[in-house]
């Protein structure tokens, strides 16, 4: 799935965002970024089923070698 951030701004100034395509707790990292970009503060969070999933990452041999070299 493609990673997306949907942002809705309502007439009363309320902002609603939805993060799609990012599994697990990594999506919460975007809350801080959005707060800074939108000059807003998160007051409520609802988690999608993706939040409770585990992301699978495929590491190639070259990436694995770079990790070992560090």
Secondary structure as UniProt FT lines:
FT   STRAND          4..9
FT   TURN            11..12
FT   STRAND          15..20
FT   HELIX           24..28
FT   HELIX           29..38
FT   HELIX           49..52
FT   HELIX           61..69
//
